[in-house]
Amino acid sequence: MSDVETGTITTKVPARLDRLPWSRWHWMIVIGLGTVWILDGLEVTIVGNLSAQLAKPGSGLDITQAQVAGTAAALYVAGACSGALFFGWLTDRFGRKKLFIITLLVYLAATLLTAFSFSVWWFFLFRFVTGFGIGGEYAAINSAIDELIPSRHRGRIDIIINGSYWLGAAGGALLTVPLLNDLPVNIGWRVAFGLGVVLGLAILLVRRHVPESPRWLFIHGRGDEAERIVEDVEHQVGEELPEPSRSMTIHQRKSIGFVRIAHTMVALYPRRTVLGLSLFVGQAFLYNAITFGYAQILSTFFGITTSTGYYFAVIAVGNFLGPLLLGHLFDTVGRIPMISATYIGSGLLLLGTAWLFAQGALTAVTLTACWSVVLFVASAGASSAYLTVSEIFPMETRAMAIAFFFAVGTACGGIAGPLVFANLVESGVPGDTALAFAIGALVMIAGGLVELFLGVKAERKGLEDIATPLSAAEVTKAA
């Protein structure tokens, strides 16, 4: 598909958005868009902690625990990869708002249908479709958030929002305990999926009020609409704001072709492309292995089947505290030192955990404590992978870049990880599970080393300063 230009416009919209003080409007953006990661965390954790229950006779599904933690998990991730690419392209072409509404509706429908699964193939199919919707969310939501949040807050907010996945994980983990213990084996897991639908509907109500990205609007020939949105936000802030000195002249366009997108990533920014892939593969290997398989580890080695949610909730809290407490350092200390430190540090901590596990020195409680420490550090790093790829490429390719790195990185770590690690855990040999830990650790460390050499200093910079829009004719400052 070829680029289609529609005109030229000079605008100060990016500078006006970046100079805004934090306000209630920004909180609405965070709640309306950011809370979707809670849904993703809820989804993944519910399935992981229900794996033993689903495998029991009378559950309504003839499925094994390894199929839940392995095949179903891999299909969910495969769906997420496919959805990211499909919806990512649509997001750059048709806008952020249309797609973050559509993708949420896809998620809601698929989750509801999962709750009514009557056979293994039905369960597998709608795990794939649920992932398809969630994958689209990653591209649409991260694009919109970074384009709406002021540059001085972007790192912290983006990392905390992506880390909020673990609030959903903690909730999902605790939710499964009464559902597993107090409801019949064929009812509890269905109710769990149904509750995810209820939360999604609540998010949809808030999301209706989130506007389209003004940055996307003025590039796509809708400059007047972009100006109106920014003027409305400035009015809501109610403060006397200085006139921004920076302006941009843009060649507006309706669409951008795949050839231009590929050229941008491979020819214009090859080092950034290697960086994005390294960060995504590292965090995907570490996280997808443990997220989908922790309940299987607890049941295989410690005989814990119905209260796995308590253990996972502890891990989830540690995961959320990492981005919450460390997030501001990505804007102050800087992207490169913090990303490399969290990747390499979590990898080294995980290697220590693997050694202790192989020696038989850990109980269910101490293993959970070790994982909490590892993931406190790793979570901030993993969240920064999404931040990195959403801010280091030009605006016209942002959603597709997020989708590409999410899909390729997650396909490498998120599909292969659960399939390989589920089989290693199923063997019941501590050394095999320790090997799974070590694989995730080494790939994570490799990502941190790449960041040291190829990282981009993006802290407190406007998106247009980090990567000039492909449509830009010039960027000027007033005298």
C-alpha positions in Angstrom: 0.0 0.0 0.0 1.4 3.4 -0.9 1.4 6.6 1.2 -1.5 8.9 0.6 -0.8 12.6 1.4 -3.7 15.1 1.9 -2.1 18.4 2.7 0.3 20.4 4.9 -0.2 21.8 8.4 1.9 23.6 11.0 0.9 22.8 14.5 2.0 23.2 18.2 -0.2 20.3 19.4 2.7 18.1 20.6 4.4 20.9 22.5 1.0 21.9 24.0 0.3 18.4 25.2 3.8 18.0 26.7 3.5 21.3 28.7 0.2 20.4 30.4 0.3 20.0 34.2 -1.0 16.7 35.6 -4.8 16.9 35.9 -8.0 15.0 36.3 -8.1 14.6 32.6 -4.8 12.6 32.7 -6.3 10.4 35.5 -9.2 9.6 33.2 -6.7 8.5 30.5 -4.9 6.3 33.0 -8.1 4.7 34.3 -9.8 4.3 30.9 -6.8 2.9 29.1 -4.4 1.6 31.7 -6.8 -0.7 33.5 -6.9 -3.1 30.6 -3.7 -4.7 31.8 -5.6 -5.6 35.0 -7.8 -7.7 32.7 -4.8 -9.4 31.1 -3.4 -10.2 34.4 -6.7 -11.5 35.6 -7.1 -13.7 32.5 -3.6 -15.3 32.6 -3.6 -15.8 36.4 -7.1 -17.3 36.5 -6.2 -19.9 33.9 -2.8 -20.7 35.5 -4.3 -21.1 39.0 -7.3 -23.1 37.6 -5.2 -25.6 35.7 -5.4 -28.3 38.4 -9.1 -27.7 38.8 -9.8 -27.9 35.1 -7.9 -31.2 34.9 -10.1 -32.8 37.6 -12.9 -35.3 36.7 -16.2 -33.6 36.5 -14.9 -30.2 35.5 -16.8 -30.4 32.2 -13.6 -30.5 30.1 -11.5 -33.5 29.3 -8.2 -31.7 29.7 -4.9 -32.3 31.5 -3.0 -29.7 33.6 -0.1 -29.8 31.1 -2.6 -28.9 28.3 -3.9 -25.9 30.3 -0.4 -24.6 31.2 1.1 -25.6 27.9 -1.2 -25.8 24.9 -3.9 -23.4 26.0 -1.3 -20.9 27.2 0.6 -21.1 24.0 -2.6 -20.6 22.0 -3.5 -17.6 24.1 -0.1 -16.1 23.4 -0.3 -17.0 19.7 -3.7 -15.2 19.6 -2.1 -12.2 21.3 0.7 -12.1 18.7 -1.7 -12.3 15.8 -4.1 -9.7 17.3 -1.2 -7.3 17.9 -0.1 -7.4 14.3 -3.7 -7.2 12.9 -5.0 -4.6 15.2 -1.7 -2.7 15.3 -1.9 -2.0 11.5 -5.5 -0.9 11.9 -4.6 1.3 14.8 -2.1 3.3 12.8 -4.5 3.5 9.9 -7.9 4.1 11.5 -7.0 5.7 14.9 -6.3 4.8 18.5 -9.9 5.2 19.8 -11.7 3.0 17.3 -9.4 0.2 17.9 -9.2 0.4 21.7 -13.0 0.1 21.7 -13.1 -2.8 19.2 -10.3 -4.8 20.8 -12.0 -4.6 24.2 -15.2 -5.9 22.7 -13.4 -8.8 21.1 -11.9 -9.6 24.5 -15.3 -9.5 26.3 -17.0 -11.7 23.8 -14.2 -14.3 23.8 -14.0 -14.4 27.5 -17.7 -14.9 27.9 -17.6 -17.8 25.4 -14.7 -19.3 27.2 -16.9 -19.5 30.3 -19.3 -21.7 28.3 -16.7 -24.1 27.0 -18.1 -27.6 26.7 -15.1 -29.3 25.1 -11.3 -29.0 24.8 -11.4 -27.6 21.2 -13.9 -24.9 22.3 -11.7 -23.9 25.2 -8.6 -23.8 23.0 -10.4 -21.8 20.3 -11.6 -19.0 22.6 -8.4 -18.8 24.5 -6.9 -18.0 21.2 -9.6 -15.4 20.4 -9.2 -13.9 23.9 -5.5 -13.4 23.3 -6.3 -12.0 19.9 -8.3 -9.1 21.6 -5.7 -8.6 24.3 -2.9 -8.4 21.7 -4.7 -5.7 19.9 -5.0 -3.8 23.1 -1.3 -3.7 23.6 -0.8 -1.8 20.4 -3.7 0.6 20.6 -3.4 1.4 24.3 0.4 1.9 24.5 0.2 4.2 21.5 -2.6 6.3 22.9 -1.1 6.6 26.4 2.4 7.7 25.2 0.8 10.3 22.9 -1.5 11.7 25.6 0.8 11.8 28.6 3.3 14.8 29.1 6.9 13.8 28.4 8.1 14.5 31.9 5.7 11.9 33.3 5.7 9.4 30.4 8.2 6.9 31.7 6.8 6.6 35.1 3.1 6.4 34.0 3.8 4.0 31.2 5.8 1.6 33.4 3.2 1.8 36.3 0.3 1.2 33.8 2.0 -1.8 32.3 2.9 -3.0 35.8 -0.8 -2.8 36.8 -1.1 -6.2 35.0 -0.1 -7.6 38.4 -3.0 -6.0 40.2 -5.2 -8.1 38.0 -2.9 -11.1 38.6 -3.2 -10.6 42.4 -7.0 -10.3 42.1 -7.3 -13.3 39.9 -5.1 -15.4 42.2 -7.1 -14.5 45.3 -10.4 -14.9 43.3 -9.6 -18.5 42.4 -9.3 -19.6 46.0 -13.0 -19.4 47.0 -14.1 -20.4 43.6 -12.0 -23.6 43.8 -13.0 -24.4 47.4 -16.6 -23.2 47.7 -18.1 -24.0 44.3 -18.6 -27.2 42.4 -15.7 -28.3 40.2 -17.7 -27.6 37.0 -18.9 -24.2 38.1 -16.1 -22.3 39.8 -13.9 -21.9 36.8 -16.8 -20.7 34.6 -17.7 -18.0 37.2 -14.1 -16.9 37.2 -14.2 -16.1 33.5 -17.6 -14.4 33.9 -16.2 -12.0 36.5 -13.6 -10.9 34.0 -16.4 -9.9 31.6 -18.0 -7.8 34.4 -14.7 -5.9 34.9 -14.3 -5.4 31.2 -17.7 -3.9 30.8 -16.9 -1.4 33.6 -13.7 -0.4 31.8 -15.6 0.0 28.5 -17.9 2.6 30.2 -14.9 4.8 31.2 -13.1 4.3 27.9 -15.9 5.8 25.9 -14.8 9.2 27.2 -11.2 8.9 26.2 -10.5 11.1 23.1 -8.6 10.2 20.0 -4.9 11.0 20.1 -4.5 14.6 18.8 -1.1 13.6 17.4 -2.7 10.9 15.3 -5.5 13.4 14.2 -3.3 16.2 12.9 -1.1 13.8 10.8 -4.2 12.2 9.3 -5.8 15.3 8.0 -7.9 16.2 11.0 -6.0 19.1 12.4 -9.0 21.1 13.5 -10.3 18.2 15.6 -6.8 17.9 17.2 -6.8 21.6 18.1 -10.3 21.3 19.7 -9.3 18.4 21.9 -6.2 20.2 23.2 -8.1 23.4 23.8 -10.7 21.5 25.8 -8.0 19.9 28.0 -6.3 23.3 28.5 -9.7 24.7 29.6 -10.2 21.8 32.0 -6.8 22.4 33.6 -7.8 26.0 34.3 -4.3 27.4 34.6 -2.5 30.1 32.8 -0.1 28.1 30.5 2.9 29.6 28.7 2.7 29.6 24.9 4.9 26.8 23.6 7.8 27.9 21.4 8.0 24.7 19.4 6.0 24.0 16.2 6.0 21.4 13.5 5.1 21.4 9.9 3.5 18.1 8.8 2.6 16.6 5.4 -0.7 15.1 6.4 -1.6 11.7 5.1 -4.4 9.2 5.3 -2.3 6.1 5.3 1.3 4.7 5.3 2.3 1.6 3.5 3.9 -1.5 4.8 7.0 -0.9 2.7 7.6 2.5 4.4 7.0 0.9 7.9 9.5 -1.9 7.1 12.1 0.6 5.7 11.7 2.7 8.9 12.5 -0.2 11.2 15.1 -2.0 9.2 16.9 0.8 7.3 16.4 4.0 9.4 16.5 2.5 12.9 18.3 -0.9 12.7 19.9 -0.5 16.2 16.6 0.3 17.8 15.0 -2.7 16.1 17.6 -5.0 17.6 17.1 -3.3 21.0 13.3 -3.8 20.9 13.5 -7.4 19.9 16.1 -8.1 22.7 14.0 -6.5 25.4 10.8 -8.3 24.4 12.3 -11.7 24.0 14.0 -11.5 27.4 11.0 -10.5 29.3 8.7 -12.9 27.4 10.9 -15.9 28.2 11.1 -15.0 31.9 7.4 -14.1 32.4 5.5 -16.5 30.3 7.3 -19.4 31.8 6.4 -18.5 35.4 3.1 -16.8 34.8 1.6 -19.8 33.1 3.4 -22.5 35.0 3.7 -21.5 38.7 0.6 -23.4 39.7 1.9 -26.4 38.0 5.2 -26.1 39.9 3.3 -25.8 43.2 1.2 -28.9 42.5 4.0 -31.0 41.1 6.7 -30.4 43.7 4.7 -29.4 46.8 1.3 -31.0 46.4 -0.6 -27.7 46.5 -3.6 -27.6 44.2 -6.5 -25.6 45.6 -4.7 -22.7 47.3 -2.2 -21.8 44.7 -3.9 -18.4 44.4 -2.4 -17.3 47.8 1.1 -17.9 46.6 0.6 -16.3 43.3 -1.0 -13.2 44.9 2.2 -12.6 46.9 4.3 -12.8 43.7 1.8 -10.5 41.9 2.1 -7.8 44.7 5.9 -7.9 44.4 5.5 -7.5 40.7 3.3 -4.4 41.0 5.5 -2.8 43.7 8.5 -2.9 41.4 7.1 -0.5 38.7 5.3 1.5 41.4 8.4 2.2 43.5 11.1 2.1 40.7 9.1 3.8 37.9 10.1 7.4 38.7 13.7 6.4 38.4 13.3 5.8 34.6 12.5 9.5 34.3 15.2 10.8 36.6 18.2 8.3 36.6 17.4 7.5 33.0 16.2 4.8 30.7 19.6 3.1 29.9 20.9 2.6 33.5 17.5 1.5 34.8 16.5 -0.8 32.0 19.9 -2.6 32.0 20.0 -2.8 35.8 16.5 -4.3 36.1 17.1 -6.8 33.3 20.6 -8.0 34.4 19.7 -7.8 38.1 16.6 -9.9 37.8 18.4 -12.5 35.7 21.2 -12.9 38.3 18.6 -13.2 41.1 16.8 -15.9 39.1 20.0 -17.9 38.5 20.4 -17.9 42.3 16.8 -19.1 42.7 17.4 -21.9 40.1 20.5 -23.1 42.0 18.6 -23.2 45.3 15.7 -25.1 43.7 17.9 -27.7 42.2 19.5 -28.3 45.6 16.1 -28.9 47.1 16.7 -26.0 49.5 13.3 -24.3 48.9 9.8 -24.9 50.2 6.6 -23.5 48.6 6.9 -20.4 50.8 10.6 -19.7 50.2 10.3 -20.3 46.5 7.5 -17.8 46.4 9.6 -15.3 48.4 12.5 -15.8 45.9 10.2 -15.2 43.0 8.8 -12.1 44.6 12.2 -10.6 44.9 13.2 -11.6 41.3 10.0 -10.2 39.8 10.0 -7.0 41.9 13.1 -6.1 39.9 12.1 -7.8 36.6 8.6 -6.2 36.4 9.9 -2.7 36.1 12.2 -3.9 33.3 9.5 -5.8 31.5 7.2 -2.8 31.6 10.0 -0.6 30.2 10.2 -2.8 27.1 6.7 -1.6 26.1 7.7 2.0 26.9 10.9 1.7 24.9 9.3 0.5 21.6 6.4 2.9 21.9 8.7 6.0 22.1 11.7 5.3 19.9 10.0 5.0 16.5 8.1 7.6 14.5 4.5 8.4 15.3 3.1 7.0 12.1 4.6 3.6 12.8 4.1 3.5 16.6 1.3 1.1 17.0 2.7 -1.2 14.3 6.1 -1.1 16.0 4.6 -2.1 19.3 2.7 -4.9 17.6 5.7 -6.1 15.8 8.0 -6.3 18.8 5.3 -7.7 21.0 4.4 -10.4 18.4 8.0 -11.5 17.5 9.4 -11.3 21.0 6.4 -12.9 22.6 6.2 -15.6 19.9 9.9 -16.5 20.7 9.5 -16.5 24.5 5.7 -16.7 25.0 4.9 -19.6 22.8 8.1 -21.6 23.1 8.4 -20.8 26.8 5.2 -22.4 28.1 5.4 -25.4 25.8 9.0 -26.2 26.8 8.8 -25.3 30.5 5.5 -27.1 31.0 7.2 -30.3 29.9 10.2 -29.7 32.0 8.1 -29.1 35.1 5.9 -32.1 34.3 8.9 -34.4 34.6 8.9 -33.9 38.3 12.7 -33.6 38.4 13.9 -30.5 40.3 16.9 -30.1 37.9 14.6 -29.8 34.9 12.6 -27.0 36.5 15.8 -25.3 37.5 16.9 -25.5 33.9 13.7 -23.7 32.9 14.5 -21.0 35.4 18.1 -20.7 34.1 16.9 -20.3 30.5 14.6 -17.4 31.4 17.4 -15.8 33.4 20.1 -16.0 30.7 17.8 -14.5 28.0 16.8 -11.7 30.4 20.5 -10.9 31.1 21.2 -10.8 27.4 18.4 -8.2 26.9 20.0 -6.1 29.6 23.4 -6.2 27.9 21.9 -5.1 24.6 20.3 -2.2 26.4 23.7 -1.1 27.7 25.1 -0.8 24.2 22.1 0.2 22.1 19.8 1.9 24.6 18.2 5.3 23.8 18.2 8.3 26.2 14.5 9.1 25.9 13.8 10.4 29.4 11.9 13.7 29.6 12.1 14.2 25.9 9.1 14.8 23.6 8.2 11.9 21.3 9.0 14.0 18.2 12.5 14.7 19.6 13.2 11.0 20.1 12.0 10.0 16.6 11.0 12.7 14.1 7.7 11.9 12.4 8.0 10.5 8.9 5.5 13.2 7.8 7.5 16.1 9.3 8.6 18.8 6.9 10.3 20.8 9.6 10.4 21.4 13.4 11.0 25.0 14.5 11.4 27.1 17.7 10.3 30.6 18.1 13.1 33.2 18.5 
